[in-house]
């Protein structure tokens, strides 16, 4: 297992837990979205733009 993957695992778990609490449908996030190559982005009130 690569060191980078080990470091990312706690972040993924934390984001998953936040989505469970904040998102109406955690499997289709609108508030906390994943941006490829960047990380995570927090959208204001779930607005899709």
C-alpha distance matrix in Angstrom:
0.0 3.8 6.6 8.5 6.9 7.2 10.7 11.7 11.3 14.6 16.3 15.9 17.2 20.0 21.0 21.1 23.3 25.5 26.0 27.1 29.7 30.9 30.6 33.3 30.8 27.3 25.9 28.0 27.7 30.6 30.3 26.6 25.4 22.2 23.0 20.7 19.6 21.4 20.2 22.5 26.3 28.9 32.0 35.3 36.5 34.4 36.5 35.2 36.2
3.8 0.0 3.8 5.4 5.4 6.6 9.0 10.2 11.2 14.2 15.4 15.5 17.4 19.7 20.5 21.2 23.6 25.3 25.8 27.4 29.8 30.6 30.4 33.3 31.1 27.4 26.2 27.9 27.2 29.8 29.3 25.6 24.2 20.8 21.1 18.7 17.0 18.8 18.0 20.7 24.5 27.3 30.4 33.8 35.3 33.3 35.2 33.9 34.5
6.6 3.8 0.0 3.8 5.5 5.1 6.4 8.8 10.2 12.5 13.7 14.7 16.5 18.3 19.4 20.7 22.6 24.1 25.2 26.9 28.9 29.7 30.0 33.1 31.2 27.5 26.8 28.4 27.2 29.6 28.6 24.8 23.8 20.7 20.9 19.1 17.1 18.1 17.1 19.8 23.5 26.1 29.5 32.6 34.3 32.7 34.7 33.7 34.3
8.5 5.4 3.8 0.0 3.8 5.5 5.2 6.3 8.9 11.3 11.5 12.4 14.9 16.4 16.9 18.5 20.7 21.8 22.6 24.7 26.7 27.1 27.3 30.5 28.6 25.0 24.2 25.5 24.2 26.3 25.4 21.6 20.4 17.1 17.2 15.3 13.3 14.3 13.4 16.2 19.9 22.7 26.0 29.3 31.1 29.4 31.2 30.1 30.6
6.9 5.4 5.5 3.8 0.0 3.8 5.4 5.1 6.3 9.6 10.2 10.1 12.4 14.6 15.1 16.0 18.4 19.9 20.5 22.2 24.5 25.2 25.1 28.1 26.0 22.4 21.4 23.1 22.1 24.7 24.0 20.3 19.1 15.9 16.7 14.9 13.8 15.0 13.4 15.8 19.5 22.2 25.3 28.7 30.0 28.1 30.2 29.1 29.9
7.2 6.6 5.1 5.5 3.8 0.0 3.8 5.5 5.4 7.9 9.8 10.4 11.6 13.7 15.2 16.1 17.8 19.7 20.8 22.1 24.2 25.3 25.7 28.8 27.0 23.2 22.7 24.7 23.6 26.2 25.2 21.4 20.9 18.1 19.3 18.0 16.9 17.5 15.4 17.4 21.1 23.3 26.6 29.7 31.0 29.4 31.8 31.1 32.1
10.7 9.0 6.4 5.2 5.4 3.8 0.0 3.8 5.7 6.7 7.7 9.6 11.2 12.2 13.7 15.4 16.9 18.1 19.6 21.4 23.0 23.8 24.6 27.9 26.5 22.7 22.7 24.3 22.6 24.8 23.3 19.5 19.3 16.6 17.6 16.8 15.3 15.2 13.1 15.0 18.6 20.8 24.3 27.2 28.8 27.5 29.8 29.3 30.2
11.7 10.2 8.8 6.3 5.1 5.5 3.8 0.0 3.8 5.7 5.3 6.3 8.8 10.1 10.7 12.3 14.5 15.5 16.5 18.5 20.4 20.9 21.3 24.6 23.0 19.3 19.1 20.5 18.9 21.2 20.0 16.2 15.7 13.0 14.3 13.6 12.8 12.6 10.1 11.9 15.6 17.8 21.2 24.3 25.7 24.1 26.5 25.8 26.8
11.3 11.2 10.2 8.9 6.3 5.4 5.7 3.8 0.0 3.9 5.4 5.2 6.3 8.7 10.0 10.6 12.5 14.4 15.4 16.7 18.8 20.0 20.4 23.4 21.7 17.9 17.8 19.8 18.6 21.3 20.3 16.6 16.5 14.3 16.3 15.8 15.7 15.7 12.8 13.7 17.3 19.0 22.3 25.3 26.2 24.5 27.2 26.7 28.2
14.6 14.2 12.5 11.3 9.6 7.9 6.7 5.7 3.9 0.0 3.8 5.5 5.1 6.1 8.6 9.8 10.6 12.3 14.2 15.4 16.9 18.3 19.3 22.6 21.5 17.7 18.3 20.4 18.6 21.1 19.5 16.0 16.7 15.1 17.4 17.7 17.5 16.7 13.4 13.6 16.9 18.0 21.4 24.0 24.9 23.7 26.7 26.7 28.3
16.3 15.4 13.7 11.5 10.2 9.8 7.7 5.3 5.4 3.8 0.0 3.8 5.4 5.1 6.1 8.5 9.9 10.5 12.2 14.2 15.5 16.2 17.1 20.6 19.6 15.9 16.7 18.1 15.9 18.0 16.3 12.6 13.2 11.8 13.9 14.7 14.6 13.3 9.9 9.8 13.1 14.4 17.9 20.6 21.7 20.5 23.2 23.2 24.7
15.9 15.5 14.7 12.4 10.1 10.4 9.6 6.3 5.2 5.5 3.8 0.0 3.8 5.5 5.2 6.1 8.6 9.9 10.5 12.3 14.4 15.1 15.3 18.5 16.9 13.1 13.4 15.2 13.6 16.2 15.2 11.6 11.8 10.2 12.9 13.5 14.3 13.6 10.1 9.8 13.1 14.5 17.5 20.5 21.1 19.4 22.2 21.8 23.6
17.2 17.4 16.5 14.9 12.4 11.6 11.2 8.8 6.3 5.1 5.4 3.8 0.0 3.8 5.5 5.0 6.2 8.7 9.9 10.6 12.7 14.3 14.9 17.9 16.6 12.8 13.6 16.1 14.6 17.5 16.2 13.1 14.1 13.2 16.3 17.1 18.1 17.3 13.6 12.8 15.6 16.2 19.2 21.7 21.9 20.4 23.6 23.7 25.8
20.0 19.7 18.3 16.4 14.6 13.7 12.2 10.1 8.7 6.1 5.1 5.5 3.8 0.0 3.8 5.4 5.1 6.2 8.6 9.9 10.9 12.2 13.7 17.1 16.5 12.9 14.6 16.4 14.2 16.4 14.4 11.4 13.2 13.1 16.1 17.6 18.4 16.8 13.0 11.5 13.9 13.9 17.0 19.2 19.5 18.6 21.9 22.5 24.6
21.0 20.5 19.4 16.9 15.1 15.2 13.7 10.7 10.0 8.6 6.1 5.2 5.5 3.8 0.0 3.8 5.4 5.0 6.1 8.6 9.9 10.2 11.0 14.5 13.8 10.2 11.8 13.1 10.6 12.8 11.0 7.8 9.5 9.6 12.9 14.8 16.1 14.5 10.7 8.6 10.7 10.8 13.7 16.2 16.5 15.3 18.4 18.8 20.9
21.1 21.2 20.7 18.5 16.0 16.1 15.4 12.3 10.6 9.8 8.5 6.1 5.0 5.4 3.8 0.0 3.8 5.5 5.1 6.3 8.9 10.0 10.0 13.0 11.7 7.9 9.3 11.5 10.0 12.9 12.0 9.4 10.8 11.1 14.7 16.3 18.2 17.1 13.4 11.4 13.4 13.4 15.7 18.1 17.7 16.0 19.4 19.5 22.1
23.3 23.6 22.6 20.7 18.4 17.8 16.9 14.5 12.5 10.6 9.9 8.6 6.2 5.1 5.4 3.8 0.0 3.8 5.4 5.1 6.5 8.8 10.1 12.9 12.6 9.3 11.6 13.9 12.1 14.6 13.0 11.0 13.4 14.2 17.8 19.7 21.3 19.8 16.1 13.8 15.3 14.5 16.8 18.5 17.8 16.9 20.5 21.3 24.0
25.5 25.3 24.1 21.8 19.9 19.7 18.1 15.5 14.4 12.3 10.5 9.9 8.7 6.2 5.0 5.5 3.8 0.0 3.8 5.4 5.2 6.0 8.0 11.5 11.9 9.0 12.0 13.2 10.5 12.2 10.0 8.3 11.3 13.0 16.3 18.8 20.5 18.5 14.8 11.9 12.7 11.2 13.4 14.9 14.3 13.7 17.3 18.5 21.2
26.0 25.8 25.2 22.6 20.5 20.8 19.6 16.5 15.4 14.2 12.2 10.5 9.9 8.6 6.1 5.1 5.4 3.8 0.0 3.8 5.3 5.1 5.1 8.5 8.3 5.3 8.4 9.5 7.1 9.3 8.0 6.9 9.4 11.4 15.0 17.5 19.8 18.2 14.8 11.7 12.2 10.9 12.4 14.1 13.1 11.7 15.3 16.0 19.0
27.1 27.4 26.9 24.7 22.2 22.1 21.4 18.5 16.7 15.4 14.2 12.3 10.6 9.9 8.6 6.3 5.1 5.4 3.8 0.0 3.8 5.9 6.0 8.1 8.0 5.5 8.8 10.8 9.6 12.0 11.2 10.6 13.0 14.9 18.6 20.8 23.2 21.8 18.2 15.4 16.0 14.6 15.8 17.1 15.5 14.3 17.9 18.9 22.1
29.7 29.8 28.9 26.7 24.5 24.2 23.0 20.4 18.8 16.9 15.5 14.4 12.7 10.9 9.9 8.9 6.5 5.2 5.3 3.8 0.0 3.8 6.2 8.4 9.9 8.3 12.0 13.3 11.3 12.7 11.1 11.1 14.3 16.6 20.1 22.8 24.9 23.0 19.5 16.3 16.3 14.1 15.2 15.8 14.0 13.7 17.5 19.1 22.3
30.9 30.6 29.7 27.1 25.2 25.3 23.8 20.9 20.0 18.3 16.2 15.1 14.3 12.2 10.2 10.0 8.8 6.0 5.1 5.9 3.8 0.0 3.8 6.7 8.9 7.9 11.6 11.8 9.2 9.6 7.7 8.6 11.9 14.9 18.1 21.2 23.5 21.3 18.1 14.6 13.9 11.2 11.8 12.1 10.2 9.9 13.7 15.6 18.8
30.6 30.4 30.0 27.3 25.1 25.7 24.6 21.3 20.4 19.3 17.1 15.3 14.9 13.7 11.0 10.0 10.1 8.0 5.1 6.0 6.2 3.8 0.0 3.8 5.3 5.1 8.6 8.3 6.2 7.0 6.7 8.1 10.5 13.6 16.9 19.8 22.6 20.9 17.9 14.4 13.7 11.6 11.5 12.4 10.2 8.6 12.3 13.5 16.9
33.3 33.3 33.1 30.5 28.1 28.8 27.9 24.6 23.4 22.6 20.6 18.5 17.9 17.1 14.5 13.0 12.9 11.5 8.5 8.1 8.4 6.7 3.8 0.0 3.8 6.2 9.1 8.6 8.0 8.6 9.4 11.4 13.4 16.4 19.7 22.4 25.5 24.0 21.2 17.8 17.0 14.8 14.0 14.5 11.6 9.9 13.1 14.2 17.9
30.8 31.1 31.2 28.6 26.0 27.0 26.5 23.0 21.7 21.5 19.6 16.9 16.6 16.5 13.8 11.7 12.6 11.9 8.3 8.0 9.9 8.9 5.3 3.8 0.0 3.8 5.5 5.5 6.4 8.3 10.2 11.3 12.3 14.9 18.2 20.5 23.7 22.8 20.0 17.0 16.8 15.5 14.9 16.2 13.9 11.4 14.3 14.4 18.0
27.3 27.4 27.5 25.0 22.4 23.2 22.7 19.3 17.9 17.7 15.9 13.1 12.8 12.9 10.2 7.9 9.3 9.0 5.3 5.5 8.3 7.9 5.1 6.2 3.8 0.0 3.8 5.4 5.3 8.4 9.4 9.3 10.4 12.4 16.0 18.1 21.1 20.2 17.1 14.3 14.8 13.9 14.2 16.1 14.5 12.0 15.2 15.2 18.5
25.9 26.2 26.8 24.2 21.4 22.7 22.7 19.1 17.8 18.3 16.7 13.4 13.6 14.6 11.8 9.3 11.6 12.0 8.4 8.8 12.0 11.6 8.6 9.1 5.5 3.8 0.0 3.8 5.9 9.5 11.5 11.0 10.7 11.9 15.3 16.8 20.0 19.8 17.1 14.9 15.7 15.6 15.9 18.3 16.9 13.9 16.5 15.7 18.8
28.0 27.9 28.4 25.5 23.1 24.7 24.3 20.5 19.8 20.4 18.1 15.2 16.1 16.4 13.1 11.5 13.9 13.2 9.5 10.8 13.3 11.8 8.3 8.6 5.5 5.4 3.8 0.0 3.8 6.6 9.5 9.7 9.0 10.8 13.8 15.7 19.2 18.8 16.5 14.1 14.1 14.0 13.5 15.9 14.6 11.2 13.3 12.1 15.2
27.7 27.2 27.2 24.2 22.1 23.6 22.6 18.9 18.6 18.6 15.9 13.6 14.6 14.2 10.6 10.0 12.1 10.5 7.1 9.6 11.3 9.2 6.2 8.0 6.4 5.3 5.9 3.8 0.0 3.8 5.9 6.0 6.0 8.7 11.9 14.4 17.7 16.6 14.1 11.1 10.8 10.2 10.0 12.5 11.6 8.4 11.0 10.4 13.5
30.6 29.8 29.6 26.3 24.7 26.2 24.8 21.2 21.3 21.1 18.0 16.2 17.5 16.4 12.8 12.9 14.6 12.2 9.3 12.0 12.7 9.6 7.0 8.6 8.3 8.4 9.5 6.6 3.8 0.0 3.8 6.0 6.3 9.8 12.2 15.3 18.4 16.8 14.8 11.6 9.9 8.7 7.2 9.3 8.4 4.8 7.2 7.0 10.3
30.3 29.3 28.6 25.4 24.0 25.2 23.3 20.0 20.3 19.5 16.3 15.2 16.2 14.4 11.0 12.0 13.0 10.0 8.0 11.2 11.1 7.7 6.7 9.4 10.2 9.4 11.5 9.5 5.9 3.8 0.0 3.8 6.1 9.9 12.2 15.7 18.2 16.0 13.7 10.0 8.0 5.7 4.9 6.9 6.4 4.3 7.5 8.7 11.4
26.6 25.6 24.8 21.6 20.3 21.4 19.5 16.2 16.6 16.0 12.6 11.6 13.1 11.4 7.8 9.4 11.0 8.3 6.9 10.6 11.1 8.6 8.1 11.4 11.3 9.3 11.0 9.7 6.0 6.0 3.8 0.0 3.8 6.9 9.7 13.0 15.3 13.1 10.3 6.6 5.7 4.7 6.3 9.3 9.9 8.0 10.7 11.1 13.2
25.4 24.2 23.8 20.4 19.1 20.9 19.3 15.7 16.5 16.7 13.2 11.8 14.1 13.2 9.5 10.8 13.4 11.3 9.4 13.0 14.3 11.9 10.5 13.4 12.3 10.4 10.7 9.0 6.0 6.3 6.1 3.8 0.0 3.8 6.4 9.7 12.4 10.8 8.6 5.6 5.3 6.5 7.5 11.1 12.1 9.4 11.1 10.2 11.9
22.2 20.8 20.7 17.1 15.9 18.1 16.6 13.0 14.3 15.1 11.8 10.2 13.2 13.1 9.6 11.1 14.2 13.0 11.4 14.9 16.6 14.9 13.6 16.4 14.9 12.4 11.9 10.8 8.7 9.8 9.9 6.9 3.8 0.0 3.8 6.3 9.0 8.0 5.9 4.5 6.2 9.0 10.7 14.4 15.7 13.1 14.6 13.1 14.1
23.0 21.1 20.9 17.2 16.7 19.3 17.6 14.3 16.3 17.4 13.9 12.9 16.3 16.1 12.9 14.7 17.8 16.3 15.0 18.6 20.1 18.1 16.9 19.7 18.2 16.0 15.3 13.8 11.9 12.2 12.2 9.7 6.4 3.8 0.0 3.8 6.3 5.4 5.2 5.6 6.6 10.1 11.6 15.3 17.3 14.8 15.4 13.6 13.5
20.7 18.7 19.1 15.3 14.9 18.0 16.8 13.6 15.8 17.7 14.7 13.5 17.1 17.6 14.8 16.3 19.7 18.8 17.5 20.8 22.8 21.2 19.8 22.4 20.5 18.1 16.8 15.7 14.4 15.3 15.7 13.0 9.7 6.3 3.8 0.0 3.8 5.4 6.4 8.4 10.3 13.8 15.3 19.1 21.0 18.4 18.9 16.7 16.5
19.6 17.0 17.1 13.3 13.8 16.9 15.3 12.8 15.7 17.5 14.6 14.3 18.1 18.4 16.1 18.2 21.3 20.5 19.8 23.2 24.9 23.5 22.6 25.5 23.7 21.1 20.0 19.2 17.7 18.4 18.2 15.3 12.4 9.0 6.3 3.8 0.0 3.8 6.2 9.4 11.6 15.4 17.3 20.9 23.3 21.1 21.6 19.6 19.0
21.4 18.8 18.1 14.3 15.0 17.5 15.2 12.6 15.7 16.7 13.3 13.6 17.3 16.8 14.5 17.1 19.8 18.5 18.2 21.8 23.0 21.3 20.9 24.0 22.8 20.2 19.8 18.8 16.6 16.8 16.0 13.1 10.8 8.0 5.4 5.4 3.8 0.0 3.8 6.8 8.6 12.3 14.6 18.0 20.6 18.9 19.4 18.0 17.4
20.2 18.0 17.1 13.4 13.4 15.4 13.1 10.1 12.8 13.4 9.9 10.1 13.6 13.0 10.7 13.4 16.1 14.8 14.8 18.2 19.5 18.1 17.9 21.2 20.0 17.1 17.1 16.5 14.1 14.8 13.7 10.3 8.6 5.9 5.2 6.4 6.2 3.8 0.0 3.8 6.9 10.3 13.1 16.6 18.8 17.1 18.3 17.4 17.5
22.5 20.7 19.8 16.2 15.8 17.4 15.0 11.9 13.7 13.6 9.8 9.8 12.8 11.5 8.6 11.4 13.8 11.9 11.7 15.4 16.3 14.6 14.4 17.8 17.0 14.3 14.9 14.1 11.1 11.6 10.0 6.6 5.6 4.5 5.6 8.4 9.4 6.8 3.8 0.0 3.8 6.8 9.8 13.2 15.2 13.6 15.2 14.7 15.3
26.3 24.5 23.5 19.9 19.5 21.1 18.6 15.6 17.3 16.9 13.1 13.1 15.6 13.9 10.7 13.4 15.3 12.7 12.2 16.0 16.3 13.9 13.7 17.0 16.8 14.8 15.7 14.1 10.8 9.9 8.0 5.7 5.3 6.2 6.6 10.3 11.6 8.6 6.9 3.8 0.0 3.8 6.3 9.7 12.2 10.8 12.0 11.8 12.3
28.9 27.3 26.1 22.7 22.2 23.3 20.8 17.8 19.0 18.0 14.4 14.5 16.2 13.9 10.8 13.4 14.5 11.2 10.9 14.6 14.1 11.2 11.6 14.8 15.5 13.9 15.6 14.0 10.2 8.7 5.7 4.7 6.5 9.0 10.1 13.8 15.4 12.3 10.3 6.8 3.8 0.0 3.8 6.5 8.8 8.3 10.0 11.0 12.1
32.0 30.4 29.5 26.0 25.3 26.6 24.3 21.2 22.3 21.4 17.9 17.5 19.2 17.0 13.7 15.7 16.8 13.4 12.4 15.8 15.2 11.8 11.5 14.0 14.9 14.2 15.9 13.5 10.0 7.2 4.9 6.3 7.5 10.7 11.6 15.3 17.3 14.6 13.1 9.8 6.3 3.8 0.0 3.8 6.1 5.3 6.3 7.7 9.0
35.3 33.8 32.6 29.3 28.7 29.7 27.2 24.3 25.3 24.0 20.6 20.5 21.7 19.2 16.2 18.1 18.5 14.9 14.1 17.1 15.8 12.1 12.4 14.5 16.2 16.1 18.3 15.9 12.5 9.3 6.9 9.3 11.1 14.4 15.3 19.1 20.9 18.0 16.6 13.2 9.7 6.5 3.8 0.0 3.8 5.5 6.0 8.9 10.2
36.5 35.3 34.3 31.1 30.0 31.0 28.8 25.7 26.2 24.9 21.7 21.1 21.9 19.5 16.5 17.7 17.8 14.3 13.1 15.5 14.0 10.2 10.2 11.6 13.9 14.5 16.9 14.6 11.6 8.4 6.4 9.9 12.1 15.7 17.3 21.0 23.3 20.6 18.8 15.2 12.2 8.8 6.1 3.8 0.0 3.8 5.6 9.0 11.4
34.4 33.3 32.7 29.4 28.1 29.4 27.5 24.1 24.5 23.7 20.5 19.4 20.4 18.6 15.3 16.0 16.9 13.7 11.7 14.3 13.7 9.9 8.6 9.9 11.4 12.0 13.9 11.2 8.4 4.8 4.3 8.0 9.4 13.1 14.8 18.4 21.1 18.9 17.1 13.6 10.8 8.3 5.3 5.5 3.8 0.0 3.8 6.2 9.3
36.5 35.2 34.7 31.2 30.2 31.8 29.8 26.5 27.2 26.7 23.2 22.2 23.6 21.9 18.4 19.4 20.5 17.3 15.3 17.9 17.5 13.7 12.3 13.1 14.3 15.2 16.5 13.3 11.0 7.2 7.5 10.7 11.1 14.6 15.4 18.9 21.6 19.4 18.3 15.2 12.0 10.0 6.3 6.0 5.6 3.8 0.0 3.8 6.2
35.2 33.9 33.7 30.1 29.1 31.1 29.3 25.8 26.7 26.7 23.2 21.8 23.7 22.5 18.8 19.5 21.3 18.5 16.0 18.9 19.1 15.6 13.5 14.2 14.4 15.2 15.7 12.1 10.4 7.0 8.7 11.1 10.2 13.1 13.6 16.7 19.6 18.0 17.4 14.7 11.8 11.0 7.7 8.9 9.0 6.2 3.8 0.0 3.8
36.2 34.5 34.3 30.6 29.9 32.1 30.2 26.8 28.2 28.3 24.7 23.6 25.8 24.6 20.9 22.1 24.0 21.2 19.0 22.1 22.3 18.8 16.9 17.9 18.0 18.5 18.8 15.2 13.5 10.3 11.4 13.2 11.9 14.1 13.5 16.5 19.0 17.4 17.5 15.3 12.3 12.1 9.0 10.2 11.4 9.3 6.2 3.8 0.0
